[in-house]
Amino acid sequence: MTGTHEGPFMGMAATGKRIDVKLIDIIRFGDDGRALEHWGVSDQLVMMQQLGAIPEESPK
């Protein structure tokens, strides 16, 4: 997912920074075409690092 931090998020004021985060969504559909279950995972650590809330580890 990509986006721009334009408003309050998790207690952080808008930074105007762009984010680019990998995510996975898995949806199980029934025979009628309706979504029955959803699992989702996103890389929250990378997102918070890109927003500047968590420092990126520097190489040693």
CHARMM-style PDB file with segment names, atoms N, HN, CA, C and O in Angstrom:
ATOM      1  N   MET     1       0.844  -1.160   0.000  1.00  0.00      PROA
ATOM      2  CA  MET     1       0.000   0.000   0.000  1.00  0.00      PROA
ATOM      3  C   MET     1       0.888   1.221   0.000  1.00  0.00      PROA
ATOM      4  O   MET     1       2.004   1.191   0.518  1.00  0.00      PROA
ATOM      5  N   THR     2       0.404   2.270  -0.568  1.00  0.00      PROA
ATOM      6  HN  THR     2      -0.503   2.295  -0.989  1.00  0.00      PROA
ATOM      7  CA  THR     2       1.114   3.541  -0.574  1.00  0.00      PROA
ATOM      8  C   THR     2       0.163   4.626  -0.105  1.00  0.00      PROA
ATOM      9  O   THR     2      -1.056   4.489  -0.205  1.00  0.00      PROA
ATOM     10  N   GLY     3       0.731   5.692   0.403  1.00  0.00      PROA
ATOM     11  HN  GLY     3       1.721   5.803   0.485  1.00  0.00      PROA
ATOM     12  CA  GLY     3      -0.111   6.790   0.840  1.00  0.00      PROA
ATOM     13  C   GLY     3       0.729   7.935   1.359  1.00  0.00      PROA
ATOM     14  O   GLY     3       1.956   7.856   1.412  1.00  0.00      PROA
ATOM     15  N   THR     4       0.047   9.000   1.741  1.00  0.00      PROA
ATOM     16  HN  THR     4      -0.950   9.065   1.698  1.00  0.00      PROA
ATOM     17  CA  THR     4       0.688  10.178   2.312  1.00  0.00      PROA
ATOM     18  C   THR     4       0.066  10.446   3.666  1.00  0.00      PROA
ATOM     19  O   THR     4      -1.158  10.461   3.800  1.00  0.00      PROA
ATOM     20  N   HSD     5       0.894  10.657   4.663  1.00  0.00      PROA
ATOM     21  HN  HSD     5       1.888  10.644   4.555  1.00  0.00      PROA
ATOM     22  CA  HSD     5       0.439  10.913   6.033  1.00  0.00      PROA
ATOM     23  C   HSD     5      -0.055  12.357   6.130  1.00  0.00      PROA
ATOM     24  O   HSD     5       0.726  13.276   6.372  1.00  0.00      PROA
ATOM     25  N   GLU     6      -1.358  12.542   5.937  1.00  0.00      PROA
ATOM     26  HN  GLU     6      -1.993  11.795   5.739  1.00  0.00      PROA
ATOM     27  CA  GLU     6      -1.951  13.879   5.867  1.00  0.00      PROA
ATOM     28  C   GLU     6      -2.789  14.256   7.074  1.00  0.00      PROA
ATOM     29  O   GLU     6      -3.263  15.389   7.155  1.00  0.00      PROA
ATOM     30  N   GLY     7      -2.985  13.347   8.011  1.00  0.00      PROA
ATOM     31  HN  GLY     7      -2.599  12.427   7.945  1.00  0.00      PROA
ATOM     32  CA  GLY     7      -3.806  13.649   9.182  1.00  0.00      PROA
ATOM     33  C   GLY     7      -3.308  12.871  10.380  1.00  0.00      PROA
ATOM     34  O   GLY     7      -2.395  12.056  10.251  1.00  0.00      PROA
ATOM     35  N   PRO     8      -3.895  13.109  11.553  1.00  0.00      PROA
ATOM     36  CA  PRO     8      -3.470  12.391  12.755  1.00  0.00      PROA
ATOM     37  C   PRO     8      -3.561  10.879  12.560  1.00  0.00      PROA
ATOM     38  O   PRO     8      -4.518  10.373  11.973  1.00  0.00      PROA
ATOM     39  N   PHE     9      -2.549  10.165  13.061  1.00  0.00      PROA
ATOM     40  HN  PHE     9      -1.771  10.576  13.538  1.00  0.00      PROA
ATOM     41  CA  PHE     9      -2.517   8.720  12.930  1.00  0.00      PROA
ATOM     42  C   PHE     9      -1.756   8.148  14.119  1.00  0.00      PROA
ATOM     43  O   PHE     9      -0.578   8.448  14.316  1.00  0.00      PROA
ATOM     44  N   MET    10      -2.434   7.326  14.903  1.00  0.00      PROA
ATOM     45  HN  MET    10      -3.390   7.082  14.743  1.00  0.00      PROA
ATOM     46  CA  MET    10      -1.825   6.668  16.060  1.00  0.00      PROA
ATOM     47  C   MET    10      -1.115   7.678  16.964  1.00  0.00      PROA
ATOM     48  O   MET    10      -0.009   7.420  17.441  1.00  0.00      PROA
ATOM     49  N   GLY    11      -1.749   8.818  17.196  1.00  0.00      PROA
ATOM     50  HN  GLY    11      -2.647   9.027  16.809  1.00  0.00      PROA
ATOM     51  CA  GLY    11      -1.207   9.836  18.084  1.00  0.00      PROA
ATOM     52  C   GLY    11      -0.154  10.737  17.455  1.00  0.00      PROA
ATOM     53  O   GLY    11       0.404  11.600  18.134  1.00  0.00      PROA
ATOM     54  N   MET    12       0.125  10.551  16.176  1.00  0.00      PROA
ATOM     55  HN  MET    12      -0.328   9.850  15.625  1.00  0.00      PROA
ATOM     56  CA  MET    12       1.126  11.376  15.486  1.00  0.00      PROA
ATOM     57  C   MET    12       0.427  12.419  14.630  1.00  0.00      PROA
ATOM     58  O   MET    12      -0.535  12.122  13.922  1.00  0.00      PROA
ATOM     59  N   ALA    13       0.930  13.650  14.708  1.00  0.00      PROA
ATOM     60  HN  ALA    13       1.711  13.891  15.284  1.00  0.00      PROA
ATOM     61  CA  ALA    13       0.414  14.693  13.823  1.00  0.00      PROA
ATOM     62  C   ALA    13       0.876  14.401  12.399  1.00  0.00      PROA
ATOM     63  O   ALA    13       1.863  13.694  12.194  1.00  0.00      PROA
ATOM     64  N   ALA    14       0.165  14.944  11.424  1.00  0.00      PROA
ATOM     65  HN  ALA    14      -0.637  15.519  11.590  1.00  0.00      PROA
ATOM     66  CA  ALA    14       0.510  14.732  10.014  1.00  0.00      PROA
ATOM     67  C   ALA    14       1.945  15.163   9.740  1.00  0.00      PROA
ATOM     68  O   ALA    14       2.400  16.199  10.225  1.00  0.00      PROA
ATOM     69  N   THR    15       2.654  14.344   8.950  1.00  0.00      PROA
ATOM     70  HN  THR    15       2.284  13.503   8.557  1.00  0.00      PROA
ATOM     71  CA  THR    15       4.040  14.645   8.593  1.00  0.00      PROA
ATOM     72  C   THR    15       4.188  14.998   7.120  1.00  0.00      PROA
ATOM     73  O   THR    15       5.189  15.598   6.730  1.00  0.00      PROA
ATOM     74  N   GLY    16       3.205  14.636   6.291  1.00  0.00      PROA
ATOM     75  HN  GLY    16       2.391  14.148   6.608  1.00  0.00      PROA
ATOM     76  CA  GLY    16       3.321  14.848   4.859  1.00  0.00      PROA
ATOM     77  C   GLY    16       4.210  13.825   4.173  1.00  0.00      PROA
ATOM     78  O   GLY    16       4.424  13.902   2.963  1.00  0.00      PROA
ATOM     79  N   LYS    17       4.735  12.858   4.942  1.00  0.00      PROA
ATOM     80  HN  LYS    17       4.561  12.796   5.925  1.00  0.00      PROA
ATOM     81  CA  LYS    17       5.633  11.846   4.379  1.00  0.00      PROA
ATOM     82  C   LYS    17       4.844  10.785   3.621  1.00  0.00      PROA
ATOM     83  O   LYS    17       3.717  10.447   3.984  1.00  0.00      PROA
ATOM     84  N   ARG    18       5.466  10.263   2.551  1.00  0.00      PROA
ATOM     85  HN  ARG    18       6.382  10.537   2.256  1.00  0.00      PROA
ATOM     86  CA  ARG    18       4.883   9.174   1.772  1.00  0.00      PROA
ATOM     87  C   ARG    18       5.326   7.857   2.381  1.00  0.00      PROA
ATOM     88  O   ARG    18       6.443   7.738   2.886  1.00  0.00      PROA
ATOM     89  N   ILE    19       4.436   6.861   2.329  1.00  0.00      PROA
ATOM     90  HN  ILE    19       3.530   6.958   1.919  1.00  0.00      PROA
ATOM     91  CA  ILE    19       4.788   5.519   2.783  1.00  0.00      PROA
ATOM     92  C   ILE    19       4.557   4.526   1.655  1.00  0.00      PROA
ATOM     93  O   ILE    19       3.726   4.739   0.772  1.00  0.00      PROA
ATOM     94  N   ASP    20       5.314   3.439   1.707  1.00  0.00      PROA
ATOM     95  HN  ASP    20       5.990   3.267   2.424  1.00  0.00      PROA
ATOM     96  CA  ASP    20       5.177   2.334   0.756  1.00  0.00      PROA
ATOM     97  C   ASP    20       5.404   1.072   1.575  1.00  0.00      PROA
ATOM     98  O   ASP    20       6.540   0.762   1.936  1.00  0.00      PROA
ATOM     99  N   VAL    21       4.332   0.341   1.872  1.00  0.00      PROA
ATOM    100  HN  VAL    21       3.410   0.593   1.579  1.00  0.00      PROA
ATOM    101  CA  VAL    21       4.378  -0.789   2.797  1.00  0.00      PROA
ATOM    102  C   VAL    21       3.797  -2.032   2.127  1.00  0.00      PROA
ATOM    103  O   VAL    21       2.771  -1.964   1.451  1.00  0.00      PROA
ATOM    104  N   LYS    22       4.464  -3.158   2.323  1.00  0.00      PROA
ATOM    105  HN  LYS    22       5.298  -3.213   2.872  1.00  0.00      PROA
ATOM    106  CA  LYS    22       3.949  -4.421   1.792  1.00  0.00      PROA
ATOM    107  C   LYS    22       2.862  -4.962   2.710  1.00  0.00      PROA
ATOM    108  O   LYS    22       2.928  -4.809   3.929  1.00  0.00      PROA
ATOM    109  N   LEU    23       1.860  -5.597   2.106  1.00  0.00      PROA
ATOM    110  HN  LEU    23       1.806  -5.721   1.115  1.00  0.00      PROA
ATOM    111  CA  LEU    23       0.804  -6.224   2.888  1.00  0.00      PROA
ATOM    112  C   LEU    23       0.259  -7.426   2.152  1.00  0.00      PROA
ATOM    113  O   LEU    23       0.455  -7.592   0.948  1.00  0.00      PROA
ATOM    114  N   ILE    24      -0.427  -8.254   2.908  1.00  0.00      PROA
ATOM    115  HN  ILE    24      -0.586  -8.119   3.886  1.00  0.00      PROA
ATOM    116  CA  ILE    24      -1.075  -9.445   2.350  1.00  0.00      PROA
ATOM    117  C   ILE    24      -2.515  -9.457   2.845  1.00  0.00      PROA
ATOM    118  O   ILE    24      -2.760  -9.287   4.039  1.00  0.00      PROA
ATOM    119  N   ASP    25      -3.458  -9.655   1.951  1.00  0.00      PROA
ATOM    120  HN  ASP    25      -3.259  -9.793   0.981  1.00  0.00      PROA
ATOM    121  CA  ASP    25      -4.861  -9.846   2.306  1.00  0.00      PROA
ATOM    122  C   ASP    25      -5.309 -11.185   1.742  1.00  0.00      PROA
ATOM    123  O   ASP    25      -5.120 -11.464   0.558  1.00  0.00      PROA
ATOM    124  N   ILE    26      -5.897 -12.004   2.588  1.00  0.00      PROA
ATOM    125  HN  ILE    26      -6.050 -11.777   3.550  1.00  0.00      PROA
ATOM    126  CA  ILE    26      -6.443 -13.284   2.168  1.00  0.00      PROA
ATOM    127  C   ILE    26      -7.928 -13.280   2.514  1.00  0.00      PROA
ATOM    128  O   ILE    26      -8.308 -13.027   3.657  1.00  0.00      PROA
ATOM    129  N   ILE    27      -8.757 -13.561   1.526  1.00  0.00      PROA
ATOM    130  HN  ILE    27      -8.449 -13.767   0.597  1.00  0.00      PROA
ATOM    131  CA  ILE    27     -10.207 -13.539   1.728  1.00  0.00      PROA
ATOM    132  C   ILE    27     -10.776 -14.879   1.275  1.00  0.00      PROA
ATOM    133  O   ILE    27     -10.465 -15.362   0.186  1.00  0.00      PROA
ATOM    134  N   ARG    28     -11.606 -15.470   2.116  1.00  0.00      PROA
ATOM    135  HN  ARG    28     -11.859 -15.078   3.000  1.00  0.00      PROA
ATOM    136  CA  ARG    28     -12.300 -16.708   1.746  1.00  0.00      PROA
ATOM    137  C   ARG    28     -13.732 -16.360   1.383  1.00  0.00      PROA
ATOM    138  O   ARG    28     -14.452 -15.729   2.157  1.00  0.00      PROA
ATOM    139  N   PHE    29     -14.131 -16.784   0.189  1.00  0.00      PROA
ATOM    140  HN  PHE    29     -13.546 -17.296  -0.440  1.00  0.00      PROA
ATOM    141  CA  PHE    29     -15.475 -16.498  -0.317  1.00  0.00      PROA
ATOM    142  C   PHE    29     -16.335 -17.747  -0.252  1.00  0.00      PROA
ATOM    143  O   PHE    29     -15.843 -18.860  -0.437  1.00  0.00      PROA
ATOM    144  N   GLY    30     -17.617 -17.561   0.010  1.00  0.00      PROA
ATOM    145  HN  GLY    30     -18.017 -16.657   0.160  1.00  0.00      PROA
ATOM    146  CA  GLY    30     -18.574 -18.651  -0.008  1.00  0.00      PROA
ATOM    147  C   GLY    30     -19.066 -18.911  -1.421  1.00  0.00      PROA
ATOM    148  O   GLY    30     -18.747 -18.162  -2.345  1.00  0.00      PROA
ATOM    149  N   ASP    31     -19.838 -19.963  -1.586  1.00  0.00      PROA
ATOM    150  HN  ASP    31     -20.097 -20.571  -0.836  1.00  0.00      PROA
ATOM    151  CA  ASP    31     -20.399 -20.312  -2.896  1.00  0.00      PROA
ATOM    152  C   ASP    31     -21.287 -19.204  -3.455  1.00  0.00      PROA
ATOM    153  O   ASP    31     -21.486 -19.111  -4.666  1.00  0.00      PROA
ATOM    154  N   ASP    32     -21.820 -18.362  -2.562  1.00  0.00      PROA
ATOM    155  HN  ASP    32     -21.658 -18.438  -1.578  1.00  0.00      PROA
ATOM    156  CA  ASP    32     -22.692 -17.276  -3.002  1.00  0.00      PROA
ATOM    157  C   ASP    32     -21.914 -16.015  -3.390  1.00  0.00      PROA
ATOM    158  O   ASP    32     -22.510 -15.001  -3.755  1.00  0.00      PROA
ATOM    159  N   GLY    33     -20.571 -16.083  -3.308  1.00  0.00      PROA
ATOM    160  HN  GLY    33     -20.087 -16.906  -3.012  1.00  0.00      PROA
ATOM    161  CA  GLY    33     -19.744 -14.943  -3.690  1.00  0.00      PROA
ATOM    162  C   GLY    33     -19.483 -13.954  -2.577  1.00  0.00      PROA
ATOM    163  O   GLY    33     -18.754 -12.982  -2.775  1.00  0.00      PROA
ATOM    164  N   ARG    34     -20.057 -14.180  -1.422  1.00  0.00      PROA
ATOM    165  HN  ARG    34     -20.649 -14.970  -1.262  1.00  0.00      PROA
ATOM    166  CA  ARG    34     -19.847 -13.270  -0.293  1.00  0.00      PROA
ATOM    167  C   ARG    34     -18.561 -13.618   0.445  1.00  0.00      PROA
ATOM    168  O   ARG    34     -18.196 -14.788   0.567  1.00  0.00      PROA
ATOM    169  N   ALA    35     -17.882 -12.588   0.934  1.00  0.00      PROA
ATOM    170  HN  ALA    35     -18.178 -11.638   0.835  1.00  0.00      PROA
ATOM    171  CA  ALA    35     -16.675 -12.803   1.728  1.00  0.00      PROA
ATOM    172  C   ALA    35     -17.087 -13.360   3.090  1.00  0.00      PROA
ATOM    173  O   ALA    35     -17.923 -12.779   3.782  1.00  0.00      PROA
ATOM    174  N   LEU    36     -16.495 -14.486   3.463  1.00  0.00      PROA
ATOM    175  HN  LEU    36     -15.816 -14.958   2.901  1.00  0.00      PROA
ATOM    176  CA  LEU    36     -16.821 -15.129   4.732  1.00  0.00      PROA
ATOM    177  C   LEU    36     -15.758 -14.895   5.799  1.00  0.00      PROA
ATOM    178  O   LEU    36     -16.072 -14.771   6.983  1.00  0.00      PROA
ATOM    179  N   GLU    37     -14.509 -14.836   5.377  1.00  0.00      PROA
ATOM    180  HN  GLU    37     -14.253 -14.937   4.415  1.00  0.00      PROA
ATOM    181  CA  GLU    37     -13.408 -14.626   6.313  1.00  0.00      PROA
ATOM    182  C   GLU    37     -12.361 -13.737   5.659  1.00  0.00      PROA
ATOM    183  O   GLU    37     -12.224 -13.708   4.436  1.00  0.00      PROA
ATOM    184  N   HSD    38     -11.623 -13.011   6.497  1.00  0.00      PROA
ATOM    185  HN  HSD    38     -11.734 -13.034   7.491  1.00  0.00      PROA
ATOM    186  CA  HSD    38     -10.562 -12.133   5.998  1.00  0.00      PROA
ATOM    187  C   HSD    38      -9.393 -12.177   6.968  1.00  0.00      PROA
ATOM    188  O   HSD    38      -9.568 -12.067   8.182  1.00  0.00      PROA
ATOM    189  N   TRP    39      -8.207 -12.338   6.415  1.00  0.00      PROA
ATOM    190  HN  TRP    39      -8.065 -12.428   5.429  1.00  0.00      PROA
ATOM    191  CA  TRP    39      -6.971 -12.238   7.197  1.00  0.00      PROA
ATOM    192  C   TRP    39      -6.114 -11.189   6.512  1.00  0.00      PROA
ATOM    193  O   TRP    39      -6.030 -11.154   5.284  1.00  0.00      PROA
ATOM    194  N   GLY    40      -5.488 -10.346   7.289  1.00  0.00      PROA
ATOM    195  HN  GLY    40      -5.557 -10.374   8.287  1.00  0.00      PROA
ATOM    196  CA  GLY    40      -4.633  -9.318   6.715  1.00  0.00      PROA
ATOM    197  C   GLY    40      -3.396  -9.094   7.567  1.00  0.00      PROA
ATOM    198  O   GLY    40      -3.456  -9.113   8.796  1.00  0.00      PROA
ATOM    199  N   VAL    41      -2.268  -8.878   6.887  1.00  0.00      PROA
ATOM    200  HN  VAL    41      -2.219  -8.862   5.888  1.00  0.00      PROA
ATOM    201  CA  VAL    41      -1.002  -8.609   7.563  1.00  0.00      PROA
ATOM    202  C   VAL    41      -0.316  -7.473   6.820  1.00  0.00      PROA
ATOM    203  O   VAL    41      -0.229  -7.490   5.592  1.00  0.00      PROA
ATOM    204  N   SER    42       0.168  -6.488   7.561  1.00  0.00      PROA
ATOM    205  HN  SER    42       0.096  -6.473   8.559  1.00  0.00      PROA
ATOM    206  CA  SER    42       0.961  -5.423   6.949  1.00  0.00      PROA
ATOM    207  C   SER    42       2.200  -5.185   7.805  1.00  0.00      PROA
ATOM    208  O   SER    42       2.216  -5.493   8.997  1.00  0.00      PROA
ATOM    209  N   ASP    43       3.226  -4.639   7.185  1.00  0.00      PROA
ATOM    210  HN  ASP    43       3.213  -4.389   6.217  1.00  0.00      PROA
ATOM    211  CA  ASP    43       4.495  -4.403   7.866  1.00  0.00      PROA
ATOM    212  C   ASP    43       4.428  -3.066   8.608  1.00  0.00      PROA
ATOM    213  O   ASP    43       4.862  -2.034   8.096  1.00  0.00      PROA
ATOM    214  N   GLN    44       3.882  -3.105   9.812  1.00  0.00      PROA
ATOM    215  HN  GLN    44       3.529  -3.943  10.228  1.00  0.00      PROA
ATOM    216  CA  GLN    44       3.690  -1.898  10.612  1.00  0.00      PROA
ATOM    217  C   GLN    44       5.017  -1.257  11.030  1.00  0.00      PROA
ATOM    218  O   GLN    44       5.106  -0.033  11.132  1.00  0.00      PROA
ATOM    219  N   LEU    45       6.049  -2.074  11.275  1.00  0.00      PROA
ATOM    220  HN  LEU    45       5.977  -3.068  11.192  1.00  0.00      PROA
ATOM    221  CA  LEU    45       7.354  -1.535  11.666  1.00  0.00      PROA
ATOM    222  C   LEU    45       7.916  -0.650  10.559  1.00  0.00      PROA
ATOM    223  O   LEU    45       8.369   0.464  10.818  1.00  0.00      PROA
ATOM    224  N   VAL    46       7.886  -1.146   9.329  1.00  0.00      PROA
ATOM    225  HN  VAL    46       7.518  -2.051   9.118  1.00  0.00      PROA
ATOM    226  CA  VAL    46       8.397  -0.359   8.206  1.00  0.00      PROA
ATOM    227  C   VAL    46       7.590   0.924   8.050  1.00  0.00      PROA
ATOM    228  O   VAL    46       8.157   1.988   7.799  1.00  0.00      PROA
ATOM    229  N   MET    47       6.271   0.831   8.196  1.00  0.00      PROA
ATOM    230  HN  MET    47       5.811  -0.033   8.399  1.00  0.00      PROA
ATOM    231  CA  MET    47       5.436   2.022   8.076  1.00  0.00      PROA
ATOM    232  C   MET    47       5.824   3.073   9.120  1.00  0.00      PROA
ATOM    233  O   MET    47       5.975   4.248   8.785  1.00  0.00      PROA
ATOM    234  N   MET    48       5.986   2.661  10.378  1.00  0.00      PROA
ATOM    235  HN  MET    48       5.863   1.706  10.650  1.00  0.00      PROA
ATOM    236  CA  MET    48       6.335   3.612  11.433  1.00  0.00      PROA
ATOM    237  C   MET    48       7.745   4.174  11.229  1.00  0.00      PROA
ATOM    238  O   MET    48       8.004   5.327  11.573  1.00  0.00      PROA
ATOM    239  N   GLN    49       8.661   3.365  10.671  1.00  0.00      PROA
ATOM    240  HN  GLN    49       8.450   2.428  10.392  1.00  0.00      PROA
ATOM    241  CA  GLN    49       9.993   3.872  10.353  1.00  0.00      PROA
ATOM    242  C   GLN    49       9.908   4.919   9.250  1.00  0.00      PROA
ATOM    243  O   GLN    49      10.578   5.949   9.324  1.00  0.00      PROA
ATOM    244  N   GLN    50       9.101   4.673   8.237  1.00  0.00      PROA
ATOM    245  HN  GLN    50       8.557   3.836   8.176  1.00  0.00      PROA
ATOM    246  CA  GLN    50       8.968   5.629   7.141  1.00  0.00      PROA
ATOM    247  C   GLN    50       8.334   6.933   7.606  1.00  0.00      PROA
ATOM    248  O   GLN    50       8.619   7.996   7.054  1.00  0.00      PROA
ATOM    249  N   LEU    51       7.483   6.856   8.611  1.00  0.00      PROA
ATOM    250  HN  LEU    51       7.252   5.993   9.060  1.00  0.00      PROA
ATOM    251  CA  LEU    51       6.859   8.072   9.156  1.00  0.00      PROA
ATOM    252  C   LEU    51       7.766   8.793  10.141  1.00  0.00      PROA
ATOM    253  O   LEU    51       7.478   9.919  10.546  1.00  0.00      PROA
ATOM    254  N   GLY    52       8.866   8.144  10.529  1.00  0.00      PROA
ATOM    255  HN  GLY    52       9.101   7.229  10.201  1.00  0.00      PROA
ATOM    256  CA  GLY    52       9.814   8.780  11.445  1.00  0.00      PROA
ATOM    257  C   GLY    52       9.507   8.543  12.913  1.00  0.00      PROA
ATOM    258  O   GLY    52      10.156   9.134  13.776  1.00  0.00      PROA
ATOM    259  N   ALA    53       8.530   7.689  13.221  1.00  0.00      PROA
ATOM    260  HN  ALA    53       8.002   7.209  12.521  1.00  0.00      PROA
ATOM    261  CA  ALA    53       8.156   7.429  14.606  1.00  0.00      PROA
ATOM    262  C   ALA    53       9.123   6.455  15.279  1.00  0.00      PROA
ATOM    263  O   ALA    53       9.291   6.476  16.498  1.00  0.00      PROA
ATOM    264  N   ILE    54       9.753   5.606  14.474  1.00  0.00      PROA
ATOM    265  HN  ILE    54       9.617   5.589  13.483  1.00  0.00      PROA
ATOM    266  CA  ILE    54      10.726   4.632  14.970  1.00  0.00      PROA
ATOM    267  C   ILE    54      11.976   4.779  14.106  1.00  0.00      PROA
ATOM    268  O   ILE    54      11.891   4.727  12.880  1.00  0.00      PROA
ATOM    269  N   PRO    55      13.141   4.965  14.741  1.00  0.00      PROA
ATOM    270  CA  PRO    55      14.353   5.127  13.926  1.00  0.00      PROA
ATOM    271  C   PRO    55      14.709   3.831  13.212  1.00  0.00      PROA
ATOM    272  O   PRO    55      14.524   2.734  13.740  1.00  0.00      PROA
ATOM    273  N   GLU    56      15.227   3.987  11.992  1.00  0.00      PROA
ATOM    274  HN  GLU    56      15.377   4.878  11.563  1.00  0.00      PROA
ATOM    275  CA  GLU    56      15.731   2.838  11.261  1.00  0.00      PROA
ATOM    276  C   GLU    56      17.109   2.501  11.824  1.00  0.00      PROA
ATOM    277  O   GLU    56      17.911   3.392  12.105  1.00  0.00      PROA
ATOM    278  N   GLU    57      17.372   1.213  11.983  1.00  0.00      PROA
ATOM    279  HN  GLU    57      16.720   0.489  11.755  1.00  0.00      PROA
ATOM    280  CA  GLU    57      18.654   0.789  12.523  1.00  0.00      PROA
ATOM    281  C   GLU    57      19.744   1.099  11.494  1.00  0.00      PROA
ATOM    282  O   GLU    57      19.612   0.778  10.313  1.00  0.00      PROA
ATOM    283  N   SER    58      20.811   1.723  11.962  1.00  0.00      PROA
ATOM    284  HN  SER    58      20.918   1.984  12.922  1.00  0.00      PROA
ATOM    285  CA  SER    58      21.916   2.044  11.051  1.00  0.00      PROA
ATOM    286  C   SER    58      22.832   0.836  10.920  1.00  0.00      PROA
ATOM    287  O   SER    58      23.016   0.086  11.878  1.00  0.00      PROA
ATOM    288  N   PRO    59      23.412   0.644   9.727  1.00  0.00      PROA
ATOM    289  CA  PRO    59      24.322  -0.500   9.554  1.00  0.00      PROA
ATOM    290  C   PRO    59      25.555  -0.344  10.423  1.00  0.00      PROA
ATOM    291  O   PRO    59      26.011   0.772  10.675  1.00  0.00      PROA
ATOM    292  N   LYS    60      26.087  -1.452  10.874  1.00  0.00      PROA
ATOM    293  HN  LYS    60      25.717  -2.358  10.669  1.00  0.00      PROA
ATOM    294  CA  LYS    60      27.267  -1.413  11.759  1.00  0.00      PROA
ATOM    295  C   LYS    60      28.545  -1.578  10.973  1.00  0.00      PROA
ATOM    296  OT1 LYS    60      29.631  -1.569  11.552  1.00  0.00      PROA
TER     297      LYS     60
END
